[in-house]
């Protein structure tokens, strides 16, 4: 498998890059180790090396947020929902997904596969080497906790996107037995994800901080999402796992260290990175490592932004916008979406953009002035955690609790909507699902919920259709093939033990 062959090379490149980073601040270290003769064993010798090794495992979080003029890998799961539009005729990777004619050569899928496995490779190396390094046990445990969380996150992405994938838990090289690993059973992958996260729960990490590193709140939030997924499809573990999901989500809620932002503006304000509603985010820094999706959410060549690239790569389907309740603040201008903006040539002139573009990801200062964004991407935010708890608790024998109603209604109250009360189990279930579609739109969540529940929100009727047979408003109809993405052709060709997903 090509990616597996490259893993060790990629790891060494990351280590060498880390050493170069240290040259200005760690002279003693450079005196001890010859950078021209770096190996994995010679590098992992100190707590500082361990910290850098774990940091390298974070770096893969950024890969799918990037892209070029034709689009970016993060768009893959958005166009698969039937809710995304684009003004780019040449954005073939997006268009074939949108039209349900996707194939295994799609560059988006390749990027998801490669970036997640690169993250896993670096996490594996850290998990393997750190236990033998002399350092305080508290620090050692916290670093291992971060690495195990990251490995769990990457496998959670892979197993939901591609199904049965190789489960690699040790560093590999060209002599490794796992070089041409077969895909592991889906349940085995989920079992390992849970193992990593439950071990990370014992790492002693702080429950919350603003550093951007993994916290106990992030660990428990991810674990609640994993349990919720295991309760649904494809594993269908049912009530016991809904109970586990509710339990983990409640631990986060009860701690009281996260809260919904009062203003939707805070969701895309770099000053609010890593605090408040943001439980775990992909980290960026303007000027040095800026976030790079802004050109995707700017209308095509309407001259509203300081960015030279304005691609119109994604905007919201108008039928979806119409499915929000009357009076919902989330569809007010410049809450979640924007339809007008000022001209970059004259900021007193307002331009009608002709569509509902994604303001929830829009860095105002970067677009007005700097063309360099410090806005982080929120992978797990508190609104989703509240909705996980609400859904999971409703599926237990206890049914929707007062706390479940409270969390759901906090989200509705912020949106200016009437709180729910007295719903049946079925009504509450669909109320939560509907809230997830409207609250977490275009955040990389919706498609995973479609697959987990095997239900799709019908934006015309307001009901939920079965996944298989649901027709997008612009024509194509979902089949069982779309429950997974195709494993990249290059991986199947290079690894004879990999099996392509059905229909591709």
RAJO-V363989 format. One record per backbone hydrogen bond with DSSP energy under -1.0 kcal/mol. CO is the residue of the C=O (numbers start at 1). NH is the residue of the N-H. E is the energy in kcal/mol with one decimal. If there is no record, write none. Layout:
# RAJO-V363989
co-><CO,CO>
nh-><NH,NH>
e-><E,E>
This chain:
# RAJO-V363989
co-><1,2,6,7,8,9,10,11,12,13,14,15,16,17,18,20,22,22,26,27,28,29,34,39,40,43,46,47,48,49,50,51,52,58,59,62,63,64,68,71,72,73,75,76,78,83,85,88,90,91,92,94,95,96,97,103,104,106,107,108,109,110,111,112,113,114,115,116,117,118,119,120,121,122,123,124,125,126,129,130,136,137,138,139,140,141,142,143,144,145,146,147,148,149,150,151,152,153,154,155,156,157,158,159,161,165,173,176,178,185,186,187,188,189,190,191,192,193,194,195,196,197,199,200,206,207,215,216,217,218,219,220,221,222,223,224,225,226,227,228,230,231,232,238,238,239,240,241,242,243,244,245,246,247,248,249,250,251,253,263,264,265,266,269,270,272,275,277,280,280,282,285,289,293,294,295,296,298,299,303,310,312,315,317,318,320,321,325,328,329,330,332,336,336,337,338,339,341,346,349,351,356,357,357,359,363,364,365,365,366,367,373,377,380,380,381,382,383,384,385,386,387,388,389,390,393,401,402,403,404,405,406,407,408,409,410,411,412,413,415,424,425,426,427,428,429,430,431,432,433,434,435,436,440,445,446,447,448,449,450,452,454,456,458,463,465,467,470,472,476,478,479,480,481,488,489,490,491,495,501>
nh-><5,6,10,11,12,13,14,15,16,17,18,19,20,21,22,23,25,26,30,31,32,33,37,43,44,45,50,51,52,53,54,55,56,61,62,65,66,74,71,68,75,76,79,80,81,317,315,91,92,95,96,98,99,101,100,106,489,110,111,112,113,114,115,116,117,118,119,120,121,122,123,124,125,126,127,128,129,130,132,133,140,141,142,143,144,145,146,147,148,149,150,151,152,153,154,155,156,157,158,159,160,161,162,163,485,184,176,179,181,189,190,191,192,193,194,195,196,197,198,199,200,201,202,203,216,217,219,220,221,222,223,224,225,226,227,228,229,230,231,232,237,238,236,241,242,243,244,245,246,247,248,249,250,251,252,253,254,255,256,266,267,268,269,272,273,275,278,382,379,380,377,289,285,296,297,311,314,312,302,344,301,87,85,321,322,323,324,328,331,332,336,335,359,360,334,357,353,351,349,343,341,316,338,359,362,367,368,369,370,371,306,291,282,279,280,385,386,387,388,389,390,391,392,393,394,396,405,406,407,408,409,410,411,412,413,414,415,417,416,329,428,429,430,431,432,433,434,435,436,437,438,439,440,443,449,450,451,452,453,454,233,467,465,462,458,456,470,478,475,472,469,482,483,484,492,493,494,495,498,504>
e-><-2.3,-1.7,-3.0,-2.5,-2.3,-2.3,-2.3,-2.3,-2.8,-2.6,-2.1,-2.2,-2.3,-1.8,-1.2,-1.1,-1.9,-1.6,-1.9,-2.0,-1.1,-1.5,-2.4,-1.9,-1.9,-2.2,-2.2,-2.4,-2.1,-2.6,-2.4,-2.4,-1.9,-2.3,-1.6,-1.5,-1.0,-1.8,-1.8,-2.5,-2.1,-2.0,-2.4,-1.0,-1.3,-2.5,-1.7,-1.4,-2.2,-2.5,-2.5,-2.7,-2.2,-3.1,-1.7,-1.5,-2.1,-1.7,-2.2,-2.4,-2.5,-2.8,-2.7,-1.9,-2.0,-2.3,-2.2,-2.2,-2.5,-2.0,-2.2,-3.2,-2.0,-2.0,-2.9,-2.2,-2.2,-2.6,-1.2,-1.9,-2.5,-2.9,-1.9,-2.4,-2.3,-2.2,-2.2,-2.3,-2.5,-2.2,-2.4,-2.5,-2.3,-2.7,-2.5,-2.3,-2.4,-2.0,-2.4,-2.8,-1.2,-2.1,-3.1,-1.1,-3.3,-2.6,-1.9,-1.4,-1.3,-1.8,-2.2,-2.4,-1.9,-2.2,-2.5,-2.1,-2.8,-2.2,-2.8,-2.1,-2.1,-1.6,-1.2,-1.7,-3.1,-1.8,-2.1,-2.5,-2.0,-2.7,-2.4,-2.1,-1.9,-2.5,-2.6,-2.1,-2.1,-2.5,-1.9,-1.1,-2.4,-1.9,-4.0,-1.3,-1.7,-2.4,-1.6,-2.4,-2.6,-2.4,-2.3,-2.4,-2.5,-1.6,-1.2,-2.3,-3.4,-1.0,-1.1,-1.2,-1.4,-1.3,-1.1,-2.6,-1.6,-1.5,-2.1,-2.9,-2.0,-1.9,-1.5,-2.4,-2.5,-1.4,-1.1,-2.0,-1.5,-2.7,-1.0,-2.5,-2.1,-2.5,-2.8,-1.8,-2.0,-1.2,-1.4,-1.9,-1.5,-1.4,-1.8,-1.6,-1.2,-1.7,-2.3,-2.4,-3.2,-3.6,-2.4,-2.2,-1.7,-3.1,-1.9,-1.2,-1.8,-2.1,-2.4,-2.8,-1.3,-2.9,-2.6,-2.1,-3.1,-1.7,-1.8,-1.6,-2.5,-1.7,-2.5,-2.4,-2.3,-2.5,-2.8,-2.8,-1.5,-1.3,-2.2,-2.3,-2.4,-2.3,-2.8,-1.9,-1.5,-1.8,-3.0,-2.0,-1.2,-2.9,-1.7,-2.9,-3.0,-2.3,-2.1,-2.1,-2.4,-2.3,-2.7,-2.0,-2.4,-2.2,-2.0,-3.1,-2.3,-1.2,-1.6,-2.1,-2.1,-2.4,-2.4,-1.5,-2.7,-2.6,-2.9,-2.9,-3.3,-2.5,-1.8,-2.9,-2.3,-2.9,-2.5,-1.2,-1.7,-1.3,-1.8,-2.6,-1.8,-1.5,-1.9,-1.6>
